[in-house]
Amino acid sequence: MMEVPRQAAKAAAGFESEPVHDLRVALRRCRSMTDGFRAIDPDKSWKKMRRQATSLFDSLGALRDCHVLMEWVEKLGANSDPVTEMLLEHLRRQEPGLQTQAGDSIEAFDGKQWERWSHFLPRRAARLPAGSDVFQALALEKLNAARRLQVPALRTYGPVPFHRLRIGLKKFRYVVENFLPQQHAEWKDDLKQVQDLLGEIHDLDVLQGVVSQVCATAPAELRQRWDEMLANERRRRVERYRENMSGDNSLWNLWRSALPRGQAAREASVKRLQVWSSFLDSDQQHGRRVARFGVEIYDGLLRTGVIKRSHERDREILRAAAIVHEVGRSAGDKNHHKRTENMIDHLDRMAGWTSKDMRLMGRVARFHRGALPQAGKLHDLEAAQRYRVTLLAGILRLANALDSEHDGSIRRIAITKSNGFIVVGAEGLQGQGPQAERIAGARHLLEVTCRLPVLVRPLPKHRPRER
């Protein structure tokens, strides 16, 4: 961030190609850092800083494109070629106006606000150490998203799919560059090479459009020669990209092998969820206690045979929903459970989690309080998924009630089944009082779902064994 004002001053001195490029690089790095932190820290300053950086970055885009296209025309075109002369004349005629536009944007840039952000935002960023599991999960998300974009690009060879792939890979590259120093040291050359290939493909596509627009009056054979030349240049780069990024030995597989896999990827995503929640929920201890109680109730129901079948990921979904069930309170208590679901729905899909998992987690978190999850509110889910949401929400309601005072007064629970009752023993529970009343109300959904009454009673204080 401190580099941006210095590069802006250099660029404004003459709007030469290199200083303009350096300013855009500084702004791009600020934006990429913001994208990484915004995925975890919802403070609005990140969005505001990104918006100001993007405004200046975009205002320089046309001038930068003009410079790049000049370089390509001079590299590919012959001195006596009429098409070359027409292109250079067109670009040189555009350049002064683009310089004026860029100068106005630099002058309008709010340097004082930028300086305030440059002191405030690093303090928030310091809460997240580089190389942590949180950023491993974020990198995996970006890698998966970018890799999916390769399929339409190599199927159609079209400019738009390749441009989208270029942006997707750039997002992955910036996460690695900014937040994973060890991997970046190993991958930086390959990442740069692939990014350069996609950048050159994009440049050639833009230049092809300019040729079609500007050189319509040039002789047909000259236009055809340029079309063929640009197509050949593009084809060579696409094939080089395909060689590096297709097959078992592709760079995708190399990068993927160094990031969390399977259960480790899912755990890293849960840690990312915990950090996101910590920026929104002022009482993280409550979330941890509710998650612990919820998992213990779930395991107890499974162990005692109350739950006959267990979906392999229900335990994780319950734990994750418990961790984030209070994030909606960041904007006020009223209807915070509905706001929580909406916030979860707007999260990027976490690495190792399907979109279905994410949707179920949001529903479970929503129904930790408020109206019961009746069929009308779950109409978009299949019958089996409705049961899962209802069961997990019933467990979460009871777990939340066990810490409804947010004071950890209930220290331990034990789940048994006795005489047709699900018995929840709670150490520290007082037989009467507001907490007991809330627990009595919260157990109803679990009772309906399991078709068994739930009895919550005090549990004798645990005494450690004497040695």
C-alpha angles and dihedrals in degrees: 000000000000089000094059098073091046093050091044090057091050092048093049091054092076111333093240118171099255099048091047089050092048091052091051090049091053091048092045091053091051090050093048092050088050092051090053095050095040089061087063109019113051096194107141093226090076091058093045093049091048091050092054092045091049093050092056093038093054093046088060094045098087092047091049091048089051091054093046094048091050089055092050094048092049090047097047104029130080119235095241095042112117091211090054091051093047092051095047092046091050093049094045090050090054097045100079093052092048090049090053091049091050091048091053090052093050090049091050092049110118100231095174093055090045090054091051091052090047089062098038103043099051089060090058092044091054089070089072116061117215115253094028125142088256092065092040087059092045092051090050091052091052093045092052092046092050094046091054088056091059093069097068092037095058092038096054104019085213124155095238097053091046091050090052090048090051091053092045094051090046090057090052092046092052094050089053093044095047104035111019107056096170095053092042091056089056099039106033096099094049092044091051093047094052092043090051091052092052090044092053091048088053092048091051091049091052091047090050089057092049091050091052091048102041103032101049090120096050118106112282094238092055092049089048091051090053092046091052093044093051092044091052093047090049094046092054091053094046090052092049089050091050092050091054099040106037132076135022093306096050122134088244089066092045092053093042092053091062095052127076117286135200114337091001089059091050092049091049088052091052089053088051087052091050092053092047089051092048091061090054106032117064093196106058092157089064091053091050093049092048090049091050094048091045094052091046092052091048093049091046093052090050093046094049093047096247088122105051098188130024126206106226095240103036093097091054093045090051092048092048092047090051092051093055103029093110101044091103089068088075087085097039139297098267111102089345091151091061091046089052091057091048092050091050091049089056094053118106112255107273120236111267092016125103122222087250091056090051093049092049091049090054092050093048091049091049095054095051084105141000125042118011118258096256124177093263091059092048098042093126092060130081118250093257091051091049090056091049092051092047094048095046092043089051090053091046092050091054094043090050091050091052087065097031090129090056089221104104091240089145102066104174139013135197127196123212138155117229133167093343094313132113100226119204111190112199121192109217096023115140113219093229136027141073094306093053090050092051091049090051091055095042096055094064097086092050090049092052093047097046094036090227131104115251119221117196114191139161116279120214115254111273113247118199116236116262114243 
